[in-house]
Amino acid sequence: MKRKSESTHRWKALFSILFLTTLIMGCSNPTVPKVNQIEISKVEESSADAQDPTTAIKKVIVFYDDDPADQWNYGKLYANMVENLLGHFRTDVTVMDVAAYQAGSLANFAAGIYIGNIYDYPLSEDFLRDVFDSKNPFMWMNSNIWQ
């Protein structure tokens, strides 16, 4: 019985020494990986980019449903998330409550996005007509596409 206890004690001591040695060696000489030392500079638009239509900044509009009774305003929150994602591309993003839409406004943008977060939200005829008649890309997310 005494022999098993001594053997277990030795293994615990050996494991503790090995663990502490590894911990000390790992913390003794910290090095920063080269990958984290990249300098990120602001990319400025060159004159060649300004003349090339494929690299020009595109105007995009993001529409959302707004429910004044909802204190969290998820529609605007989702629209801001989409705006953030569009920031990865060469875009100028406008976020607008779909209730404030005026006829013909969609024609001023290269693309449009509608986020229907309120089920069966009443959309204006002007908005629906402009989306249907638009030749530019338009993405409809979530609800109300049946209108």
N, CA, C and O of each residue as an XYZ file, in Angstrom:
588
protein
N       0.821     -1.182      0.000
C       0.000      0.000      0.000
C       0.871      1.253      0.000
O       0.583      2.238     -0.680
N       1.941      1.183      0.782
C       2.846      2.311      0.886
C       3.537      2.560     -0.456
O       3.813      3.707     -0.807
N       3.812      1.509     -1.192
C       4.518      1.609     -2.469
C       3.676      2.362     -3.517
O       4.212      3.175     -4.270
N       2.366      2.094     -3.565
C       1.487      2.787     -4.507
C       1.425      4.277     -4.192
O       1.419      5.108     -5.101
N       1.380      4.608     -2.930
C       1.322      5.998     -2.510
C       2.588      6.741     -2.928
O       2.517      7.876     -3.398
N       3.753      6.097     -2.756
C       5.018      6.718     -3.154
C       5.074      6.897     -4.664
O       5.541      7.927     -5.150
N       4.603      5.906     -5.407
C       4.610      5.964     -6.868
C       3.703      7.094     -7.373
O       4.072      7.838     -8.282
N       2.546      7.209     -6.790
C       1.613      8.271     -7.171
C       2.201      9.635     -6.845
O       2.081     10.578     -7.628
N       2.831      9.731     -5.691
C       3.462     10.986     -5.277
C       4.573     11.374     -6.254
O       4.708     12.548     -6.598
N       5.362     10.411     -6.698
C       6.453     10.689     -7.646
C       5.898     11.190     -8.983
O       6.421     12.143     -9.561
N       4.841     10.544     -9.465
C       4.251     10.960    -10.737
C       3.689     12.382    -10.643
O       3.835     13.177    -11.571
N       3.058     12.686     -9.537
C       2.521     14.033     -9.342
C       3.641     15.068     -9.299
O       3.524     16.148     -9.878
N       4.725     14.726     -8.608
C       5.868     15.636     -8.517
C       6.507     15.828     -9.891
O       6.854     16.949    -10.262
N       6.664     14.738    -10.649
C       7.254     14.807    -11.984
C       6.375     15.653    -12.917
O       6.877     16.485    -13.672
N       5.090     15.429    -12.852
C       4.158     16.199    -13.676
C       4.209     17.684    -13.304
O       4.208     18.540    -14.188
N       4.254     17.993    -12.024
C       4.320     19.385    -11.569
C       5.587     20.062    -12.059
O       5.548     21.207    -12.510
N       6.717     19.357    -11.971
C       7.993     19.924    -12.434
C       7.946     20.164    -13.938
O       8.373     21.216    -14.414
N       7.432     19.203    -14.680
C       7.325     19.331    -16.131
C       6.408     20.499    -16.510
O       6.725     21.274    -17.413
N       5.290     20.618    -15.829
C       4.346     21.704    -16.096
C       4.973     23.065    -15.810
O       4.872     23.980    -16.627
N       5.617     23.203    -14.657
C       6.238     24.480    -14.290
C       7.380     24.838    -15.229
O       7.549     26.007    -15.577
N       8.170     23.848    -15.643
C       9.265     24.099    -16.583
C       8.722     24.614    -17.912
O       9.245     25.576    -18.475
N       7.687     23.977    -18.398
C       7.067     24.411    -19.655
C       6.499     25.816    -19.522
O       6.649     26.636    -20.428
N       5.859     26.094    -18.416
C       5.280     27.411    -18.181
C       6.358     28.488    -18.128
O       6.205     29.548    -18.735
N       7.427     28.230    -17.419
C       8.514     29.210    -17.291
C       9.195     29.436    -18.632
O       9.493     30.576    -18.989
N       9.445     28.363    -19.379
C      10.103     28.504    -20.682
C       9.206     29.248    -21.670
O       9.691     30.027    -22.492
N       7.917     29.009    -21.589
C       6.992     29.682    -22.494
C       6.876     31.165    -22.216
O       6.638     31.943    -23.141
N       7.036     31.577    -20.980
C       6.891     32.982    -20.606
C       8.214     33.732    -20.581
O       8.220     34.957    -20.453
N       9.318     33.038    -20.700
C      10.610     33.690    -20.510
C      11.013     34.595    -21.663
O      11.647     35.622    -21.423
N      10.675     34.264    -22.893
C      11.114     35.062    -24.029
C       9.947     35.261    -24.993
O       9.898     34.626    -26.046
N       9.024     36.126    -24.645
C       7.879     36.307    -25.534
C       8.297     36.990    -26.836
O       9.050     37.963    -26.824
N       7.811     36.480    -27.928
C       8.079     37.094    -29.227
C       6.748     37.379    -29.909
O       5.792     36.611    -29.798
N       6.712     38.483    -30.606
C       5.511     38.852    -31.337
C       5.640     38.297    -32.748
O       6.645     38.541    -33.414
N       4.655     37.565    -33.208
C       4.737     37.035    -34.565
C       4.853     38.157    -35.586
O       4.282     39.232    -35.400
N       5.576     37.916    -36.641
C       5.797     38.924    -37.675
C       4.489     39.354    -38.327
O       4.367     40.486    -38.796
N       3.531     38.469    -38.357
C       2.248     38.763    -38.986
C       1.547     39.942    -38.324
O       0.826     40.676    -39.000
N       1.734     40.143    -37.034
C       1.075     41.226    -36.308
C       1.785     42.564    -36.451
O       1.331     43.566    -35.899
N       2.875     42.593    -37.174
C       3.642     43.821    -37.289
C       3.439     44.507    -38.634
O       4.282     45.296    -39.061
N       2.342     44.218    -39.295
C       2.046     44.825    -40.581
C       1.500     46.230    -40.349
O       0.611     46.432    -39.521
N       2.032     47.182    -41.075
C       1.520     48.542    -40.973
C       0.375     48.702    -41.959
O       0.499     48.365    -43.137
N      -0.724     49.213    -41.469
C      -1.883     49.429    -42.324
C      -1.989     50.917    -42.587
O      -2.200     51.712    -41.672
N      -1.840     51.277    -43.834
C      -1.940     52.687    -44.186
C      -3.261     52.919    -44.897
O      -3.841     52.000    -45.476
N      -3.722     54.135    -44.849
C      -4.983     54.474    -45.492
C      -4.785     54.438    -47.000
O      -3.844     55.023    -47.537
N      -5.691     53.740    -47.666
C      -5.617     53.649    -49.119
C      -6.307     54.867    -49.701
O      -7.478     55.134    -49.431
N      -5.558     55.595    -50.502
C      -6.128     56.775    -51.127
C      -6.454     56.466    -52.575
O      -5.775     55.670    -53.223
N      -7.484     57.095    -53.068
C      -7.914     56.865    -54.435
C      -6.943     57.539    -55.393
O      -6.683     58.737    -55.285
N      -6.411     56.767    -56.327
C      -5.503     57.338    -57.313
C      -6.319     57.908    -58.467
O      -7.510     57.623    -58.590
N      -5.682     58.707    -59.305
C      -6.402     59.290    -60.435
C      -6.828     58.208    -61.416
O      -7.849     58.353    -62.087
N      -6.060     57.122    -61.511
C      -6.436     56.010    -62.387
C      -7.709     55.346    -61.883
O      -8.565     54.963    -62.680
N      -7.842     55.207    -60.564
C      -9.049     54.619    -59.991
C     -10.263     55.502    -60.245
O     -11.360     54.999    -60.485
N     -10.074     56.791    -60.194
C     -11.190     57.710    -60.383
C     -11.731     57.635    -61.805
O     -12.920     57.865    -62.026
N     -10.867     57.314    -62.779
C     -11.291     57.249    -64.172
C     -11.836     55.881    -64.551
O     -12.598     55.775    -65.512
N     -11.471     54.840    -63.829
C     -11.909     53.480    -64.133
C     -13.266     53.225    -63.484
O     -13.368     53.238    -62.258
N     -14.326     52.990    -64.290
C     -15.661     52.805    -63.706
C     -15.792     51.551    -62.853
O     -16.690     51.479    -62.015
N     -14.929     50.568    -63.041
C     -15.029     49.339    -62.244
C     -14.507     49.534    -60.829
O     -14.850     48.755    -59.940
N     -13.685     50.555    -60.597
C     -13.147     50.792    -59.259
C     -13.733     52.044    -58.606
O     -13.318     52.423    -57.511
N     -14.683     52.678    -59.263
C     -15.292     53.889    -58.709
C     -16.110     53.546    -57.464
O     -16.573     52.418    -57.293
N     -16.273     54.532    -56.616
C     -17.076     54.345    -55.407
C     -18.552     54.280    -55.804
O     -19.061     55.174    -56.478
N     -19.227     53.218    -55.381
C     -20.639     52.999    -55.712
C     -21.517     53.514    -54.576
O     -21.208     53.326    -53.400
N     -22.604     54.159    -54.945
C     -23.573     54.629    -53.951
C     -24.598     53.528    -53.722
O     -25.211     53.028    -54.665
N     -24.778     53.156    -52.456
C     -25.718     52.101    -52.076
C     -26.651     52.656    -51.009
O     -26.227     53.385    -50.113
N     -27.925     52.301    -51.117
C     -28.893     52.716    -50.102
C     -29.441     51.480    -49.402
O     -29.751     50.474    -50.039
N     -29.555     51.574    -48.079
C     -30.087     50.478    -47.262
C     -31.359     50.984    -46.588
O     -31.328     51.936    -45.808
N     -32.481     50.331    -46.904
C     -33.772     50.683    -46.310
C     -34.079     49.740    -45.160
O     -33.712     48.566    -45.194
N     -34.750     50.257    -44.148
C     -35.139     49.428    -43.007
C     -36.539     49.822    -42.548
O     -37.004     50.929    -42.819
N     -37.205     48.902    -41.849
C     -38.511     49.174    -41.236
C     -38.278     49.808    -39.873
O     -37.384     49.394    -39.136
N     -39.074     50.804    -39.541
C     -38.945     51.441    -38.233
C     -40.274     51.351    -37.499
O     -41.313     51.750    -38.025
N     -40.235     50.838    -36.316
C     -41.416     50.768    -35.457
C     -41.156     51.662    -34.251
O     -40.371     51.294    -33.378
N     -41.799     52.836    -34.180
C     -41.557     53.750    -33.060
C     -41.871     53.138    -31.699
O     -41.322     53.572    -30.686
N     -42.744     52.138    -31.664
C     -43.093     51.502    -30.395
C     -41.994     50.563    -29.906
O     -41.963     50.197    -28.731
N     -41.092     50.175    -30.805
C     -40.014     49.255    -30.441
C     -38.799     50.067    -29.990
O     -38.167     50.749    -30.797
N     -38.480     49.988    -28.711
C     -37.377     50.799    -28.181
C     -36.014     50.369    -28.725
O     -35.078     51.169    -28.731
N     -35.886     49.123    -29.181
C     -34.591     48.638    -29.662
C     -34.345     48.993    -31.117
O     -33.191     49.050    -31.541
N     -35.380     49.232    -31.887
C     -35.275     49.615    -33.293
C     -34.363     48.654    -34.062
O     -33.329     49.052    -34.598
N     -34.763     47.406    -34.101
C     -33.951     46.381    -34.758
C     -33.713     46.671    -36.231
O     -32.653     46.333    -36.757
N     -34.670     47.287    -36.907
C     -34.492     47.597    -38.324
C     -33.265     48.451    -38.562
O     -32.454     48.159    -39.440
N     -33.132     49.499    -37.783
C     -31.970     50.383    -37.939
C     -30.689     49.666    -37.512
O     -29.628     49.875    -38.100
N     -30.794     48.833    -36.501
C     -29.638     48.059    -36.054
C     -29.146     47.138    -37.169
O     -27.948     47.074    -37.442
N     -30.076     46.422    -37.813
C     -29.701     45.539    -38.921
C     -29.132     46.341    -40.089
O     -28.171     45.914    -40.728
N     -29.721     47.497    -40.367
C     -29.229     48.346    -41.455
C     -27.804     48.815    -41.170
O     -26.979     48.879    -42.082
N     -27.514     49.139    -39.924
C     -26.151     49.552    -39.569
C     -25.166     48.398    -39.700
O     -24.006     48.607    -40.058
N     -25.622     47.184    -39.413
C     -24.755     46.019    -39.598
C     -24.428     45.815    -41.075
O     -23.286     45.524    -41.430
N     -25.432     45.969    -41.929
C     -25.208     45.847    -43.374
C     -24.292     46.965    -43.854
O     -23.416     46.736    -44.688
N     -24.488     48.167    -43.334
C     -23.608     49.288    -43.687
C     -22.162     48.963    -43.319
O     -21.241     49.259    -44.081
N     -21.969     48.360    -42.164
C     -20.634     47.969    -41.729
C     -20.026     46.954    -42.696
O     -18.857     47.068    -43.065
N     -20.813     45.969    -43.103
C     -20.313     44.968    -44.047
C     -19.979     45.596    -45.398
O     -18.991     45.219    -46.028
N     -20.782     46.538    -45.840
C     -20.513     47.201    -47.114
C     -19.262     48.074    -47.048
O     -18.703     48.435    -48.083
N     -18.826     48.410    -45.851
C     -17.609     49.197    -45.688
C     -16.364     48.485    -46.175
O     -15.314     49.109    -46.332
N     -16.465     47.188    -46.414
C     -15.326     46.434    -46.938
C     -15.132     46.677    -48.433
O     -14.107     46.292    -48.996
N     -16.095     47.305    -49.067
C     -16.041     47.551    -50.503
C     -15.997     49.052    -50.751
O     -16.168     49.847    -49.826
N     -15.773     49.429    -51.975
C     -15.713     50.845    -52.335
C     -17.146     51.367    -52.492
O     -17.660     51.489    -53.604
N     -17.771     51.668    -51.366
C     -19.163     52.103    -51.374
C     -19.372     53.345    -50.520
O     -18.660     53.591    -49.546
N     -20.360     54.105    -50.918
C     -20.859     55.223    -50.116
C     -22.272     54.816    -49.719
O     -23.169     54.789    -50.562
N     -22.475     54.502    -48.447
C     -23.726     53.899    -47.990
C     -24.628     54.940    -47.329
O     -24.188     55.731    -46.494
N     -25.894     54.917    -47.726
C     -26.931     55.740    -47.106
C     -27.928     54.805    -46.438
O     -28.395     53.853    -47.063
N     -28.259     55.062    -45.182
C     -29.239     54.260    -44.448
C     -30.499     55.109    -44.289
O     -30.438     56.254    -43.841
N     -31.662     54.520    -44.670
C     -32.905     55.297    -44.655
C     -34.086     54.450    -44.188
O     -34.210     53.276    -44.537
N     -34.944     55.074    -43.394
C     -36.214     54.457    -43.009
C     -37.079     54.377    -44.266
O     -37.258     55.378    -44.960
N     -37.610     53.204    -44.560
C     -38.393     53.015    -45.782
C     -39.648     53.886    -45.785
O     -40.161     54.211    -46.856
N     -40.148     54.268    -44.625
C     -41.327     55.136    -44.549
C     -41.028     56.539    -45.072
O     -41.949     57.254    -45.468
N     -39.762     56.944    -45.081
C     -39.371     58.273    -45.551
C     -39.044     58.284    -47.047
O     -38.595     59.302    -47.575
N     -39.265     57.169    -47.723
C     -38.911     57.063    -49.143
C     -39.767     58.000    -49.993
O     -40.972     58.135    -49.781
N     -39.102     58.649    -50.970
C     -39.800     59.506    -51.925
C     -39.614     58.925    -53.318
O     -38.542     58.418    -53.646
N     -40.637     58.997    -54.122
C     -40.618     58.410    -55.466
C     -39.396     58.876    -56.261
O     -39.070     60.063    -56.282
N     -38.733     57.927    -56.909
C     -37.589     58.232    -57.758
C     -36.252     58.256    -57.046
O     -35.219     58.345    -57.710
N     -36.225     58.180    -55.725
C     -34.969     58.259    -54.963
C     -34.029     57.100    -55.269
O     -32.810     57.268    -55.248
N     -34.576     55.944    -55.547
C     -33.752     54.760    -55.784
C     -32.870     54.916    -57.021
O     -31.806     54.302    -57.103
N     -33.299     55.725    -57.977
C     -32.537     55.930    -59.212
C     -31.201     56.629    -58.957
O     -30.321     56.592    -59.817
N     -31.032     57.258    -57.808
C     -29.787     57.969    -57.485
C     -28.703     57.049    -56.942
O     -27.616     57.514    -56.600
N     -28.979     55.752    -56.857
C     -28.045     54.812    -56.251
C     -27.729     53.670    -57.211
O     -28.560     53.282    -58.032
N     -26.515     53.140    -57.094
C     -26.087     52.026    -57.951
C     -26.696     50.705    -57.505
O     -26.804     49.774    -58.303
N     -27.094     50.613    -56.245
C     -27.697     49.385    -55.712
C     -28.531     49.740    -54.490
O     -28.335     50.782    -53.864
N     -29.464     48.851    -54.166
C     -30.312     49.065    -53.001
C     -30.506     47.782    -52.222
O     -30.406     46.680    -52.762
N     -30.787     47.949    -50.938
C     -31.039     46.806    -50.053
C     -32.232     47.174    -49.174
O     -32.306     48.279    -48.637
N     -33.161     46.231    -49.036
C     -34.277     46.424    -48.110
C     -34.217     45.322    -47.065
O     -34.089     44.146    -47.404
N     -34.311     45.703    -45.787
C     -34.318     44.733    -44.693
C     -35.704     44.780    -44.056
O     -36.045     45.725    -43.344
N     -36.491     43.750    -44.322
C     -37.849     43.694    -43.797
C     -37.900     42.942    -42.489
O     -38.137     41.734    -42.474
N     -37.683     43.631    -41.403
C     -37.659     42.946    -40.108
C     -39.019     42.952    -39.406
O     -39.214     42.203    -38.449
N     -39.961     43.781    -39.863
C     -41.300     43.811    -39.265
C     -42.253     43.115    -40.231
O     -42.443     43.561    -41.362
N     -42.838     42.038    -39.780
C     -43.726     41.234    -40.620
C     -44.928     42.050    -41.094
O     -45.621     42.682    -40.297
N     -45.159     42.022    -42.398
C     -46.296     42.686    -43.038
C     -46.282     44.204    -42.834
O     -47.336     44.828    -42.710
N     -45.095     44.784    -42.802
C     -44.946     46.237    -42.673
C     -45.505     46.896    -43.937
O     -45.170     46.464    -45.039
N     -46.344     47.925    -43.813
C     -46.935     48.551    -45.005
C     -45.897     49.376    -45.777
O     -45.376     50.367    -45.266
N     -45.609     48.958    -46.998
C     -44.644     49.656    -47.850
C     -45.394     50.534    -48.849
O     -46.463     50.161    -49.333
N     -44.833     51.689    -49.149
C     -45.506     52.625    -50.056
C     -45.491     52.089    -51.486
O     -44.594     51.343    -51.876
N     -46.496     52.483    -52.251
C     -46.580     52.082    -53.665
C     -45.398     52.634    -54.454
O     -44.893     51.972    -55.361
N     -44.949     53.857    -54.109
C     -43.800     54.455    -54.801
C     -42.554     53.597    -54.620
O     -41.819     53.347    -55.575
N     -42.324     53.153    -53.398
C     -41.157     52.316    -53.114
C     -41.239     51.006    -53.891
O     -40.279     50.614    -54.554
N     -42.373     50.336    -53.810
C     -42.525     49.051    -54.492
C     -42.382     49.199    -56.004
O     -41.750     48.360    -56.646
N     -42.953     50.241    -56.578
C     -42.861     50.468    -58.020
C     -41.413     50.729    -58.438
O     -40.941     50.178    -59.432
N     -40.709     51.573    -57.674
C     -39.318     51.885    -58.024
C     -38.417     50.658    -57.905
O     -37.514     50.473    -58.721
N     -38.653     49.822    -56.900
C     -37.862     48.590    -56.757
C     -38.131     47.670    -57.940
O     -37.203     47.101    -58.513
N     -39.391     47.526    -58.301
C     -39.769     46.636    -59.397
C     -39.217     47.134    -60.736
O     -38.780     46.332    -61.561
N     -39.234     48.437    -60.953
C     -38.798     49.017    -62.228
C     -37.293     49.260    -62.311
O     -36.779     49.546    -63.393
N     -36.590     49.156    -61.212
C     -35.156     49.461    -61.187
C     -34.356     48.461    -62.019
O     -34.616     47.258    -61.988
N     -33.387     48.976    -62.755
C     -32.472     48.126    -63.536
C     -31.200     47.815    -62.741
O     -30.391     46.985    -63.157
N     -31.032     48.473    -61.615
C     -29.851     48.268    -60.768
C     -30.080     47.105    -59.810
O     -31.223     46.740    -59.538
N     -28.997     46.521    -59.297
C     -29.148     45.418    -58.336
C     -29.906     45.867    -57.084
O     -29.698     46.963    -56.564
N     -30.787     44.986    -56.622
C     -31.544     45.265    -55.402
C     -31.668     43.969    -54.619
O     -32.070     42.943    -55.167
N     -31.322     44.014    -53.335
C     -31.402     42.827    -52.483
C     -32.515     43.028    -51.454
O     -32.554     44.032    -50.742
N     -33.409     42.056    -51.397
C     -34.534     42.092    -50.461
C     -34.260     41.063    -49.386
O     -34.138     39.874    -49.682
N     -34.164     41.498    -48.152
C     -33.859     40.589    -47.050
C     -35.074     40.426    -46.142
O     -35.715     41.404    -45.756
N     -35.375     39.181    -45.812
C     -36.369     38.812    -44.816
C     -37.796     39.017    -45.301
O     -38.153     38.487    -46.353
N     -38.615     39.752    -44.591
C     -40.071     39.764    -44.783
C     -40.557     40.748    -45.843
O     -39.806     41.575    -46.360
N     -41.851     40.618    -46.141
C     -42.642     41.560    -46.932
C     -42.419     41.493    -48.438
O     -42.871     42.386    -49.153
N     -41.754     40.489    -48.933
C     -41.526     40.399    -50.376
C     -42.821     40.101    -51.127
O     -42.903     40.336    -52.332
N     -43.826     39.589    -50.434
C     -45.107     39.268    -51.070
C     -45.891     40.516    -51.458
O     -46.868     40.430    -52.202
N     -45.470     41.666    -50.962
C     -46.196     42.893    -51.296
C     -45.899     43.276    -52.727
O     -46.411     44.283    -53.215
